């Protein structure tokens, strides 16, 4: 506890880090406030059925991603998912469209152009999703009397504009957090929305266990222990690396005086899960499609089967497809975020080499082979954690709302984003003040 208090004190002493944390918390608070603001023209007293419809299933996940804004018919009801969908489309198109491939190689200027394309595509997706959400409220149990102004154009047009603006504003909040705050802003918005639903889910599970004679407090304790073990496994998955030894024939090191180090050895850390939480987010966004396709073609046997099977997020068909998509997206995202050829070129220019491997192309091929080998178990482990909620529902009879935190999208996003944010805070402490969250080391003065 003393170490924790000391670390918080060290964080507060760094002006830039303190300002970034305060800004991040302030923008997250704005997002949470917006999730409670209901669209004008809707009677909030008649949204009870909508809330009950979004407690479980795919809609439950979507509602968790928006922090309850979906069930509240809020101005942030679309959440940040249109931006995630646009990012997926742009990255997939980057494989086939030469213009986007050229932008990816142009560094910072190309990245800015790609971000601008993603923003415009996000607006386009919102324009399609907003009317669909408004007209879909009736199918989700919202009575016509809840629409004070009716469902005419005088309500639909302003509501669509507000929903699109809400999504764009949420996207802007995420980008500002990334640029001016701490952590990845988009991921933080999703994580905060997920955390907002956790207390209610835990309370419902606790009440169910203690009042329905289904195990009592002892079984609830077992659930919590299993949950912590799953968190531990998720942390190991996120932090695990394969160290590739690198040797330098000659290198100058400074330690108060200059000296030549012959044969100095270092390591290239290749992460077991280099793609982080993005395969989960990508796969989850895609998993909304099969049920919608089945609903569109529900006059056929195949359509009815798809609608039923893929509407159940704890069903066998849903989880098999979910796991396969996670494995595919893990390979895909790793391939576009870990440039092994560039790593090999940089290593060659700096005078380094991997023992037994020739510098240049052979080094790039070797790194690519290692990444492929370690990505397979990493992606399988990631997929197993993602489908674990379905396992605990079937085997432990855990309530659906609480089961979503046993691995799955919710837990993996929370663990991944939390570790990424802590690492960024730690880097500030290491570079600007103390050894931060490290257990050993000496204090360093700020220049």
C-alpha positions in Angstrom: 0.0 0.0 0.0 2.9 2.3 0.8 4.4 1.6 -2.6 1.1 2.4 -4.3 0.7 5.7 -2.5 4.3 6.6 -3.4 3.6 5.8 -7.0 0.5 8.0 -7.1 2.5 10.8 -5.5 5.2 10.4 -8.2 2.6 10.6 -10.9 1.1 13.8 -9.4 4.5 15.5 -9.3 4.9 15.4 -13.1 2.9 18.4 -14.5 2.4 17.1 -18.0 1.3 13.6 -16.9 -1.0 15.1 -14.3 -2.6 17.4 -16.9 -3.0 14.5 -19.3 -4.7 12.3 -16.7 -7.1 15.1 -15.6 -7.9 15.9 -19.3 -8.6 12.2 -20.0 -10.9 11.8 -16.9 -12.7 15.0 -17.9 -13.4 13.9 -21.4 -14.5 10.4 -20.2 -16.9 12.1 -17.8 -18.3 14.2 -20.8 -18.9 10.9 -22.7 -20.6 9.3 -19.7 -22.8 12.3 -19.3 -23.8 12.3 -23.0 -24.8 8.6 -22.7 -27.6 9.7 -20.3 -29.0 12.4 -22.5 -32.1 11.1 -24.3 -32.9 12.1 -27.8 -35.4 15.0 -28.0 -39.0 13.8 -28.8 -38.8 10.5 -26.9 -40.5 9.9 -23.6 -38.0 8.4 -21.2 -40.7 6.8 -19.0 -41.6 4.4 -21.8 -38.1 2.9 -22.4 -38.3 0.1 -19.9 -39.0 -2.5 -22.6 -36.0 -1.3 -24.6 -33.8 -1.8 -21.5 -35.0 -5.3 -20.9 -34.5 -6.2 -24.6 -30.8 -5.1 -24.5 -29.8 -6.9 -21.3 -28.8 -10.1 -23.2 -27.7 -11.3 -26.6 -25.9 -9.3 -29.3 -27.9 -6.2 -28.3 -26.5 -6.6 -24.8 -22.9 -6.5 -26.1 -23.8 -3.4 -28.2 -25.4 -1.7 -25.2 -22.3 -2.5 -23.2 -20.0 -1.0 -25.8 -22.1 2.2 -25.7 -22.1 2.3 -21.9 -25.9 1.9 -21.8 -26.5 4.7 -24.4 -28.2 2.3 -26.8 -30.8 1.3 -24.2 -31.3 4.9 -23.1 -32.0 6.1 -26.7 -29.3 8.6 -26.0 -27.6 11.1 -28.3 -24.6 8.6 -28.1 -26.8 5.6 -28.9 -24.6 4.7 -31.9 -21.5 4.8 -29.7 -18.1 4.5 -31.3 -18.9 1.3 -33.3 -19.4 3.2 -36.6 -15.8 4.4 -36.3 -14.6 0.9 -35.6 -16.5 -0.4 -38.6 -15.0 2.3 -40.8 -11.5 1.5 -39.5 -12.0 -2.1 -40.5 -13.2 -1.2 -44.0 -10.3 1.1 -44.6 -7.7 -1.4 -43.4 -9.2 -4.1 -45.5 -9.3 -1.9 -48.5 -5.7 -1.0 -47.9 -4.8 -4.5 -49.0 -6.4 -4.1 -52.4 -6.4 -0.4 -53.3 -2.9 0.9 -54.4 -3.8 4.5 -53.3 -4.3 3.4 -49.7 -1.1 1.3 -49.8 0.8 4.3 -51.0 -0.6 6.4 -48.1 0.4 3.7 -45.6 4.0 4.1 -46.7 4.1 7.9 -46.5 4.5 8.1 -42.8 2.7 10.8 -40.8 1.2 12.6 -43.7 -0.2 9.4 -45.1 -1.6 8.5 -41.7 -3.4 11.8 -41.4 -5.0 11.3 -44.9 -6.1 7.7 -43.9 -7.6 9.1 -40.7 -9.5 11.7 -42.7 -10.9 9.0 -45.0 -11.9 7.0 -42.0 -13.8 10.0 -40.5 -15.8 10.6 -43.6 -16.6 6.9 -43.9 -17.7 6.9 -40.3 -20.2 9.7 -41.1 -21.5 7.7 -44.0 -22.0 4.6 -41.9 -23.8 6.7 -39.2 -26.2 8.2 -41.8 -27.2 4.6 -42.6 -27.3 3.3 -39.0 -29.1 6.2 -37.4 -32.5 5.8 -39.3 -32.2 2.1 -38.9 -31.8 2.5 -35.1 -34.7 4.9 -34.9 -37.1 2.7 -36.9 -35.8 -0.3 -35.0 -36.9 1.0 -31.6 -40.4 -0.1 -32.3 -39.3 -3.6 -32.9 -37.4 -3.5 -29.6 -40.5 -2.8 -27.6 -40.7 1.0 -27.6 -44.4 1.9 -28.1 -45.5 4.5 -30.6 -46.7 6.7 -27.8 -43.1 7.1 -26.6 -42.5 9.2 -29.7 -43.9 12.5 -28.6 -43.6 14.1 -32.1 -44.5 10.9 -33.9 -42.2 9.1 -36.4 -42.6 11.7 -39.2 -39.8 13.6 -40.9 -40.0 16.4 -38.3 -38.7 13.9 -35.7 -36.5 11.5 -37.9 -34.4 14.2 -39.6 -33.4 16.1 -36.4 -32.8 12.8 -34.6 -30.6 11.4 -37.4 -28.6 14.7 -37.3 -28.2 14.4 -33.5 -27.2 10.7 -33.6 -24.6 11.4 -36.4 -23.3 14.4 -34.5 -23.1 12.3 -31.3 -21.0 9.6 -32.9 -18.7 12.2 -34.5 -18.4 14.0 -31.1 -17.5 10.7 -29.5 -14.9 10.0 -32.2 -13.5 13.5 -31.5 -13.3 12.8 -27.8 -11.4 9.6 -28.5 -8.9 11.3 -30.7 -8.4 14.1 -28.2 -7.7 11.6 -25.5 -5.2 9.8 -27.7 -3.4 13.1 -28.6 -3.7 15.1 -25.4 -4.5 12.5 -22.7 -3.3 9.0 -21.7 -4.0 5.8 -23.5 -5.9 5.0 -26.7 -8.9 7.2 -26.6 -11.3 5.0 -28.7 -10.4 1.9 -26.6 -10.9 3.9 -23.4 -14.3 5.0 -24.4 -15.3 1.4 -25.0 -13.7 0.3 -21.8 -15.5 2.9 -19.7 -18.8 1.9 -21.2 -18.2 -1.7 -20.3 -17.1 -0.9 -16.8 -20.3 1.1 -16.3 -22.4 -2.0 -16.7 -20.2 -4.2 -14.4 -21.7 -3.2 -11.0 -25.3 -4.0 -12.0 -24.3 -7.3 -13.6 -22.4 -8.4 -10.5 -25.3 -7.3 -8.2 -27.8 -9.3 -10.3 -25.6 -12.4 -10.2 -25.1 -12.0 -6.4 -28.8 -11.7 -5.8 -29.6 -14.7 -8.0 -27.1 -16.9 -6.2 -28.2 -15.9 -2.7 -32.0 -15.8 -3.2 -32.7 -18.6 -5.7 -30.8 -21.3 -3.8 -28.4 -21.8 -6.6 -25.2 -22.1 -4.7 -25.2 -19.2 -2.3 -22.3 -17.1 -1.3 -19.8 -20.0 -1.5 -20.5 -20.6 -5.2 -20.3 -16.8 -5.8 -16.9 -16.9 -4.2 -15.8 -19.6 -6.6 -17.0 -17.5 -9.5 -14.9 -14.6 -8.3 -11.9 -16.8 -7.9 -12.3 -18.2 -11.4 -12.8 -14.6 -12.7 -9.5 -13.5 -11.2 -7.7 -16.5 -12.7 -9.1 -15.6 -16.1 -7.9 -12.0 -15.6 -4.4 -13.4 -14.7 -4.4 -15.5 -17.9 -5.5 -12.5 -19.9 -2.6 -10.4 -18.5 -0.1 -13.2 -19.3 -1.5 -13.3 -22.9 -1.1 -9.6 -23.3 2.4 -9.4 -21.8 4.0 -12.6 -23.2 6.9 -12.0 -25.6 9.3 -14.1 -27.6 12.8 -12.7 -27.3 14.9 -12.8 -30.5 18.6 -12.4 -29.7 20.4 -9.6 -31.6 24.2 -9.1 -31.6 26.1 -6.0 -32.6 29.6 -6.3 -33.9 30.6 -2.9 -32.6 28.6 -0.4 -30.6 29.4 2.7 -28.6 27.7 2.9 -25.2 27.7 5.9 -22.8 27.8 5.4 -19.1 29.7 8.4 -17.9 32.5 7.5 -20.3 32.7 6.0 -23.8 33.8 2.5 -24.5 33.5 0.0 -27.3 31.4 -3.1 -26.7 32.3 -6.0 -28.9 29.6 -8.6 -29.3 27.0 -6.8 -27.2 23.8 -8.8 -27.2 20.3 -7.4 -27.0 16.8 -8.8 -27.8 13.9 -8.0 -30.1 10.7 -8.6 -28.1 8.0 -10.1 -30.4 4.7 -10.2 -28.6 2.6 -13.3 -28.5 -0.4 -11.2 -29.0 0.9 -8.3 -31.1 -2.5 -7.2 -32.2 -3.9 -6.5 -28.7 -7.6 -6.2 -28.4 -8.3 -5.1 -32.0 -9.1 -8.7 -33.3 -11.8 -8.9 -30.7 -13.3 -5.5 -31.6 -13.1 -6.3 -35.3 -14.7 -9.8 -34.9 -17.4 -8.4 -32.7 -18.3 -5.8 -35.2 -18.6 -8.4 -37.9 -20.7 -10.8 -35.7 -23.6 -8.4 -36.0 -23.9 -9.2 -39.7 -25.1 -12.9 -39.7 -28.1 -12.3 -37.6 -29.1 -9.2 -39.7 -28.7 -11.2 -42.9 -30.8 -14.0 -41.5 -33.5 -11.5 -40.4 -33.4 -10.0 -43.9 -34.0 -13.4 -45.5 -36.2 -15.0 -42.8 -38.6 -16.2 -45.4 -36.1 -19.0 -46.2 -35.0 -21.9 -44.1 -31.3 -20.8 -44.2 -32.3 -17.2 -43.2 -34.4 -18.5 -40.2 -31.5 -20.7 -39.1 -29.0 -17.8 -39.2 -31.4 -15.5 -37.4 -31.9 -18.0 -34.6 -28.3 -19.3 -34.3 -26.4 -16.0 -34.5 -28.8 -14.1 -32.2 -27.7 -16.3 -29.3 -24.2 -15.1 -28.3 -23.8 -18.2 -26.1 -24.8 -20.6 -28.9 -22.4 -23.1 -30.6 -22.6 -21.6 -34.1 -22.1 -18.1 -32.9 -19.0 -18.9 -30.9 -17.4 -21.1 -33.5 -17.6 -18.3 -36.1 -16.5 -15.8 -33.5 -13.4 -17.8 -32.7 -12.5 -18.3 -36.3 -12.9 -14.6 -37.1 -10.6 -13.7 -34.1 -7.9 -16.0 -35.4 -8.2 -14.6 -38.9 -8.1 -11.0 -37.6 -5.2 -11.7 -35.3 -3.1 -12.8 -38.3 -4.4 -9.9 -40.4 -3.8 -7.2 -37.8 -0.4 -8.6 -36.8 0.7 -8.6 -40.5 -0.2 -4.9 -41.0 1.2 -3.7 -37.6 4.4 -5.7 -37.3 6.6 -4.7 -40.3 9.2 -7.5 -40.2 11.0 -6.3 -43.3 11.3 -2.8 -42.0 12.6 -4.2 -38.7 15.2 -6.2 -40.6 16.3 -3.2 -42.6 16.6 -1.0 -39.5 18.6 -3.8 -37.8 21.0 -4.0 -40.7 21.5 -0.2 -40.8 22.4 -0.2 -37.1 25.0 -2.8 -37.5 23.0 -5.6 -35.8 22.3 -9.2 -36.8 20.5 -12.3 -35.5 23.1 -15.0 -34.8 23.1 -17.6 -37.6 20.9 -15.4 -39.9 22.2 -13.2 -42.7 21.2 -9.5 -42.4 18.6 -8.1 -44.8 16.0 -10.3 -46.6 16.8 -13.5 -44.7 16.4 -11.7 -41.4 13.0 -10.3 -42.5 11.9 -13.8 -43.6 13.1 -15.3 -40.3 11.2 -12.6 -38.2 8.1 -13.2 -40.3 8.4 -17.0 -39.7 8.7 -16.5 -36.0 5.8 -14.1 -35.9 3.6 -16.6 -37.8 4.6 -19.4 -35.4 3.9 -17.4 -32.2 0.7 -15.8 -33.6 -1.0 -19.2 -34.0 -1.0 -20.1 -30.3 -1.6 -16.5 -29.4 -4.6 -16.3 -31.6 -6.0 -19.6 -30.4 -5.6 -18.6 -26.7 -7.3 -15.2 -27.6 -10.2 -17.0 -29.2 -10.6 -19.4 -26.2 -10.8 -16.5 -23.9 -13.3 -14.8 -26.1 -15.7 -17.7 -26.1 -15.2 -18.5 -22.4 -18.5 -16.6 -21.4 -20.5 -19.2 -23.3 -18.6 -22.0 -21.5 -19.4 -20.6 -18.0 -23.0 -20.0 -18.9 -23.4 -23.6 -20.0 -21.3 -25.2 -17.2 -21.7 -22.9 -14.2 -25.1 -21.5 -14.9 -23.8 -17.9 -14.6 -26.2 -15.1 -15.6 -25.6 -13.7 -19.0 -24.8 -10.2 -17.9 -22.1 -11.3 -15.5 -20.8 -14.1 -17.9 -19.7 -11.4 -20.4 -16.9 -10.4 -18.0 -15.5 -14.0 -18.0 -13.1 -13.4 -20.9 -14.9 -12.4 -24.0 -14.8 -9.0 -25.5 -15.5 -7.2 -22.2 -12.7 -8.6 -20.1 -10.1 -8.6 -22.9 -10.7 -5.0 -23.8 -10.6 -4.0 -20.1 -7.3 -5.9 -19.5 -5.7 -4.8 -22.7 -6.6 -1.1 -22.4 -5.7 -1.1 -18.7 -2.2 -2.5 -19.4 -1.6 -0.1 -22.3 -2.6 2.9 -20.2 -0.5 1.7 -17.3 2.5 1.3 -19.6 2.1 4.8 -20.9 2.0 6.2 -17.4 5.0 4.1 -16.5 6.9 5.5 -19.5 6.4 9.0 -18.2 7.6 8.0 -14.7 10.7 6.3 -16.2 11.6 9.2 -18.5 10.7 12.2 -16.4 10.9 11.4 -12.8 11.2 8.0 -11.1 11.4 4.3 -12.0 7.7 4.5 -11.7 5.9 1.2 -11.5 9.1 -0.8 -11.6 10.0 -2.6 -8.4 13.7 -1.7 -8.5 15.9 1.1 -9.6 17.1 4.5 -8.5 15.3 7.9 -8.6 16.3 10.2 -11.4 16.0 13.9 -11.2 14.1 15.9 -13.7 16.2 18.3 -15.7 
